[in-house]
Amino acid sequence: MNFTARTLLAICFAAALAGNTPAGAPLADPLAGRPSWKPAEWTDLRAQVLEWLGRQQAAESPRNEVLQKWPEAGSGETPDLLTLLVETFALVDQDIRALVGALAAAQPGHFPDTACLRDESRPPLVRNNCRLYVGRWAAQHEFYDEASALVDDLRPEETADPATLLFYQAIVRQRLLKKAEGLKAVDELLRGEANCPRRYAAVARLLRGDLEQLEDDSLDHIARRMDDVRRRLSLGRADQQVRKVEVGVIESLDKLIEELKQRQQQADPQAGAPSGSQSIRPADESRILPGRGPGEVTKKSIGTKSGWGDLPPKQREAALQQIGREFPAHYRDAVEQYFRRLAGSDKDEK
C-alpha cells in the first residue's frame, strides 16, 4: 500500500470513529498548553454581520434573507458558521455569489478565479472567511498550493471557524512537506481540542506522528515528492514548479544511491572490485546500513524537454537493483511505477 493510500485510510478510519461532534472531554495531550484560540460566539458574529449589512446598499429582499439566517437567539443547532457566513455574503455581494457558483460547477483540474478575495475594499470579515472557505474547498480537491496561498497567513482570531483554519493549515502543510509549519498548526489546534470536532483532533494526532518522523531526502521523503508530481500532473500541471520537484527527486535518488554504494563498499571492500566478485548479498534488515560516507555527488543535468524520466535502461535497472538490495520490495515497486507514470505522461505531451 503506497503512502497516499495509507494516509487516506488512516484519516478516513479516524474520522469514522470520531464522528462530527465537539471533542467534549478529550484525552490529555502531553504537548498541549493553554489554548491560543476559541470558537466564535453567535451573538458576536451576528453583530458583525449586521454591521456589515448596514454598510451595504442591498435591496429589501436580500436584507430580509440575511436577517432570517441570523436570528437573535440562533437556531439551537450547531451550524457550519463558515458556510453560513459565505452564503450570507453571497446574498448581497455578486462577486462572492459568482465565486461560490464557480466552486460548485468547477470541472476536475480547474481552479476558479479568486481575484475578488484580494480586493481590500471588502472588509476583513468578508475577505478572511471567504479565503478560508475557498481554501478548504481547494484542499479537499488537492489544490494544495492554491490552498496554501489562501490560508497560510490567516490567524485563528481572523476567522469565524479557527478550528477549521488550523486543521486545513496542518493538512496543506503536511501534503506540501512543510514539517515545522505543519507541526505548529497541529499543536495550536490541539491546544484548543475541547472546542474542535473530534475528527479534527483525531486526524491532527495522525498528522503529528507522520510529520515527526519525516526526514529530508529519506526514501519516504522522496516517495512523497514523487506522489506530489503525480498529483500535479493529474491536475494538468506541467509548469516550472513540477519541473523543479522532478529535478529534486532525481538528484535525491542519485545522492541516496551513491550513499548506499559507499556504505556497501565500506562494509565489503570487495564490492567495488572489477574482478566480478561484487557482493550481491542484501542487507540483513530493510534499513540503510551505517556508514560515514560524505554523501556528495555530482549533480546531473536531466534537461527540460519531454522524456526526462526515460533513463537509459542500464542506468535505471542499476538504480532499481541498488534500491532493491537495501530496501523492502515495495520501495522498488514505487520507484518503478513512478518512472512508468512519467514515461506515460511524456508520451501524452508529444
Summary of the structure (lengths in Angstrom):
residues: 350
radius of gyration: 25.2
end to end distance: 31.5
largest distance: 90.6
contacts: 955
relative contact order: 0.09
helix: 64%
strand: 1%
